[in-house]
Amino acid sequence: MEPEALRDLIVEALDDLKALDIRILDVRGKTAITDFMVVASGTSDRHVKALSNSVLKSLKEHGIKPAGIEGETESEWILVDARDVVVHVMLPKVRDFYNLEKLWDVDAEVPEDVLPARGRH
């Protein structure tokens, strides 16, 4: 699957369960680790877990096995590494503290027209 299609699949899985403030960072040229990072917030540790499970289910349905999953035990910040897209689902307080958008330079964001209406800010 092309990185852009994978990104859209992941955003749809997050949006289906009402993830908050979905942001897509285009990090091509900034790191060799991945092409896109998707950052989203959940309202509670249970919501964060449900959001990551939604992403994992969607990947599985499309025959994609993640390279790794981190943080499932605590569920404050769950990372799903889908190779071309790395997903960070976080509680708002954790997201505010680490501020990944600033770390990876927000000017690399994907235009808002690719985001679902609820994911825009």
Number of C-alpha atoms within 10 A of each C-alpha: 10 7 15 14 10 20 22 17 16 23 24 18 20 30 21 13 16 18 24 21 17 23 23 26 22 21 20 14 9 12 10 9 13 18 19 25 24 23 24 27 25 26 13 14 19 14 20 27 22 18 25 29 17 19 23 20 14 18 18 12 10 12 10 15 13 15 10 11 15 13 15 16 10 12 21 22 24 23 19 23 19 24 18 19 25 23 25 24 30 30 22 17 11 13 18 11 8 11 12 15 19 9 8 16 13 15 11 16 17 15 12 13 8 14 19 15 11 12 19 13 10
